Amino acid sequence: MTPHMLTRSLDRGATMFLAIVAACGILIPLSNLLLPAGSFFQVPTYLVALWGKYVCYAILALSIDLIWGYCGILSLGHGAFFALGGYAMGMYLMRQIGTRGVYGNPILPDFMVFLNYPKLPWYWHGFDMFWFAALMVLLVPGLLAFCFGWLAFRSRVTGVYLSIITQAMTYALLLAFFRNDFGFGGNNGLTDFKDILGFNVQAEGTRAALFMLSCLGLIVSFLICRAVVSSKLGKVLIAIRDAESRSRFFGYRVESYKLFVFTLSACMAGVAGALYVPQVGIINPSEFAPGNSIEAVIWVAVGGRGTLVGAALGAVVVNYAKTFFTSGVLAPYWLFMLGALFILVTLLLPKGIVGTFNAWRESSSEKRAAASAAAEGGITEPNMAE
């Protein structure tokens, strides 16, 4: 991925989006750390963590838009890759607790001591090192997506059948992680984190740094997606989305293209989950719930499928609305409101917020160009007659 490729893939809207994210990633932490408490422009620490969570959701939305908006793969199980990345980071954070746990065991996490584990399970080894945990954040979701995609795409499973299978996958993982003997904390999951890279995970400076890293992760993810969809690979993905059989007839190995973009998308979702966990302070099997994956698809639909910027915007807008409406008298009706929002967007704004805006802007530009051409034609015709 060369700098020229990245520059060529950015238009004015993408550049503005990146500038806004970069500005937020710098100004919000500085406002939190440098301005005195009670100041009008001071951002409280809890809002830094909350907006950091929104940014992680935006990365997840980007990963879904990459496969759904540009390749036509509707995954209703992408929350599984998000949760696996979160568990990989959670395992590292649990290993950092050491003797500061309730039972004071330097090796075993508290839940393993409580459940009488004789020793640390083999798959927990290595997670006391950050580089190993970071590698697993990418490798575990990517390997699962590769194996699942190889079997599904090789069998030419498409459409609603693929969506149902992805949903079954994440539900199976939900049931597995709920088991106490699975080695991941059961229903309670992983929590009570202390440090990350030696820094107190609850400190204001650490939360500000995590927010900055989340914004950086969003920028990098967006650049990767733009580079993919603006390249020749992206053109093939769009061709597969619009006419898979015809693309296969022209000689393209459709399964290979779909497998690559599906695996890349899963790795991005894993990174989002890894950034999410230290900011919310917990990871449990509820993150595997199929409803979470469906909700993430709604974010993309609301913001604008196939726009990237719209996917990130939809994640922030919908989750802000969720935070606002679930804290008052409307809390019991939030799911009904979310469903109504999805229906209204589908009927009234089928291209989403950003997609509809882009279509309106293109239509306006075409009308202005047509009017300008007509005006120029009206001026030049008398000269030709003379």
N, C-alpha and C positions, 0 to 999 in steps of 0.2 A: 504494500500500500504506500505509494509515493505521495509526497506533498502535492505534486501537480494533480494527482488523481483526486485528492481530498478537496483541493481548491476548485477544480472543475465541477465537482459534484454539488457544490453549495450555490444556492440561489439567494436572492435577497431575503426571502422568508426564513430560510434555514440559518443564514448568517445572523439575522435578528434574534432568532430563537437561541442560538448559541451564546450571543452576547448577553441576553437576559439571564440565562442560566449561570454564566460566568459571573455576572454582576451580583446575582443573589448569593452565589457560593462564596463571594468575598465580603460583601457588605453585611449580610445577616450575621455571620460569626463575629465580625468586627464590632457591629452594633451591640451584640450580646456581651462581648468581653470588655470593650473599652468605655462604653457609656454607663453612667451611674444608674442604679436601680431606681425606677420611678420616672426616668426620663421618657419623654413622649416617643423618641426614636429608638429607645432601648428595647431589643427583642428578648423576651424572657426565655430562660433555658428550656422550659417545657415546649414552647413554640418552635425552638430550634429542632428539638427531637421530633416533634409532630411533622414539621415540614420536611425533615430528613426522611421520614417514613413515606411522605408523598413522593419524594424524588425517587425512592426505591421502587415504588409502585409505577412510576413513569418509565423506569428501565424495563420492568416486566411488561408494560404495555407496548413498548417498542419491540420487544422480542416477539410478542404475539402479532403485531402489525407486520413484521417482516415476513412471517410465514402465511398469515391470512390475507393481508392486504396485497401482497405482491406475488404469492405463489398459490393462493387459494386453499391452503391447508388450515381448516378450522379445528384447532386443538382446544378441547374442553378439559384438558388435564395439565395445562402448563403450570398450575399451582404446585404440582408435584416437583418439578425441577426447581422452582423457587424455594420450596420447603427443604429439599435435599441440600441446596447450597446453604440454607440457614442452619440446618443440622450440622453440616461440616464445620461452620464457624462456631456454632454452639459447643461442639465437642472440644474445640481448641480452648474456648473460654472456660469450660468446666475443668479442663486439665490445669488451668492457671490458678485455680482456687487453692489447691494444695491443702495445707494444714489449717486453713482459715475456714473450712467447712464446719458444719454442726458437729460432725463426728471426729474431725481432726485427722482424717486419714490422708497421708501425703500422696497416695496413688489413686485410690478409688473415690469417685464422686459420692456425695451423700446418699443418693438413691440406691447406689450399688451396695453400700454398707447396710442400709436399711433392709434391702432384699437379700442380704447374706451372700453376696457374690464372693466366691473364694479368691478370685484374682481378676485382673483387668482383662476383658475380652480382647481377642487378637486384633479385631478391627478398630480398637481404640488406640492401638500403639502408633506412635508417630504424631499424634495430634497435640503433643506438648510442644511441637515446633510450628511456628507460624507459617513458614514456607511450605510445609507439608499440608497444613490445613488449607492454605490458599490454592495449592495444586488440586486438592480434593474438591474444592468448591467448583472448579471447572471440570475435573475428570469424572466425578460421579454422575452429575446430571448429563454431561456430554456422552458418557458411555451408555447410560440407560436410554437416552434418546437415539443413539446410533443403533443399538440392538433392537429397540422397539421399531424404529423407522425402517431398518433393513428388512424386518419381517413383514411389516405392514405394506411398505411401498413395493417390495418385491412381489407380494401377493396382489398388488394393484387394488388395495383397499382405499377407497376415496369417499368423498362426500360425507353424508350423515353417518355412514358406517364407521368411518375413521374417527369422527367426533365421539361416537358412543364408546369406541374402544379406548380412546384416550381418557375418557371419563371413568371407565372401568379400571384403568391402570391406576389412576390417582386414588380411587376408592379402595383398591386392594392395598395400596401403601398405607392408607389411613388405618385400615383394620390391623395391618401388621405393626405399625408404630404404636398402636394403642396397647399392645401386649407388654406386660411388665418384663417377661423373659426375653424380649427382643433386644434389650440392652440400651434403650434410648430414653429411659425415664417414664415409659408408659403414658398414662393420661396426663400427668403433670409436665412431662417434657423436660427441657433443660432450662434452668433459671438460676437466680442468685449469683450472677456473674460479678467478678471483682475487678479484674484487670484485662487490658488488651495491650500487648507489647510493652508491659510494665507500667502503663498509665491507668489510673483509676477510671473505670468505665462510666462512673456517675459524675465525674468532675466536669465543670463547665467547659474547660479547655478541651477535654476529650470529646465532648458532645459537639462542640464547634468544629473540631477537626474531622469528626465522622460526617458531619453535614457537608463540609468542603469535599471530602472524598466521595460522597454520594453524588454531588454535583459534577465532580470530575468524571465519575463513572457514567453519568448520564451523557455528558459531552462525548466521551470516547465511544459509548454505545451508539450514539446518534451518528457520529462520523463513520463508524463501521457500517451501519445500515445504509447510510447515504452512498458510501463507496460501493457497496454491493448492488444497490438498486439502480445506480447510475452507470454501471459498467455493462459489458456485454452479457455477463452472467445475469444481471437484473432484467435485461430484455428477454432472455430465455425464460426466466422465472415468470414474467408477465405472460409470455406466450403459453407457458404451461397452465397458468391460471385461467386464461381465456379459452384455450383449445388444447387440452392435454393430448387427445388422440392425434390431432394434426401435428403437434410437436414431435410426438413419437414417430409418426409417419415420415417426417423430414429427417430422421436419423438421430435425433437427440436422445441421450440416455436419461429419460425423465426421472427414473428412480434415483439416479446418482445426484441429480440437481436437487431433488426434494430432500434426499437424505442429508446432503451437505447443509442446506439452509435450516433444516429442522434441528440438526445437531448444534449449529452455531446459535440458533435461537435458544436452545436449552441451556447452553453455557452462559448466555447473557442473563437468563432468568436465575441461574444459580448465583451469579455475581450479585444480582439484586437482592436475593435472599440473604447472602452473606453480609451485605451492608445493612440490611434491615434488622438483623437479630441484635447486635450490640446497642442499637438505638432504642429498641422497644424493651429489651431486657429479658426476653423469653422466646422460646420456640417450642411448640407442642404439636401433637398430631392434628389439631384443628386446622392447621395451615394446609393440610392435604385435602380438606373438604372440597368436594366437587363444586359446591356453591361458590367458593372463592375463585375458581378458574372461570366459571361462568360470569361472575361479576367482572373479572378482568377483561373478558371479551366485550362486555357492555361498555367498559371505559373506551375501548378502541372504536366501537360503533358510534358512541356519542361524539368523540373527538373527530373522527373521520378516518375510515379505513383506507389504507393505501396512501397516507400522507406523512407518516412518521411524526411530524409536529403535532398533528391532531391527536394521535394516540397518547402522547405525553400530556397534552393539554387535557384530554378527556380523563386521564387518571387523576390529575390534580383536581379538576372541577368536581368530579363525582365524589371523590373521597373527602373533599372539603364540605360538600353538601351532606355527606354521610355524617361527618363530625358535627356539623351544625344541627342537623335535624334529629340526631339520636341523643341529643343532650337536653331535650325539652319534652313537651307534651306529645310531640309527634313521633317519639321514639318507637312505640309499638307498631307504627305504620310505615316504617322506613322501607321495608322490603316491598310493600305495595307501591310506594312512591318510586322505588328503583325500577320495578317492573313497568309502571306507567311511563317513566322516562324513556325506557327502552322502546316501548310501543310507539310513543309520540315521535321519537327520533326516527324510527323506522318508517313511519307513515309520512311525516312532514319534512324530515331532513334525512333522506336515505343516504346521503353522502357524508353525514356528520357535520359538525360545526365548521371545521376548517375546509372540508371538501365542498360544502355548499358555498362558503365564502370564496373559494378559489374559482368555482364555476361561475359565480356572479361576477367576479372580477374579469374573468376571461370573456364573458358575454359583453360586459361593458366596454372592454378594449376592442372587441370586434365591431361593436356598434360605432364606436368613435372612429375606428379605421375606415369603416364603410362610409360614414358621414364625411370624413376628410377626403376620401377618394371621390365621392360624389361632388363635393364642393370644387375640388381641383378640376374635375371633368367639366363642370359648368363654366369655369373660367377659360379653359383652353379651347372649347368648341368654337366660340366666335373667332378666335385667332386662326383656326384651321379653315373656317369659311372664308375669311378674308384672303 
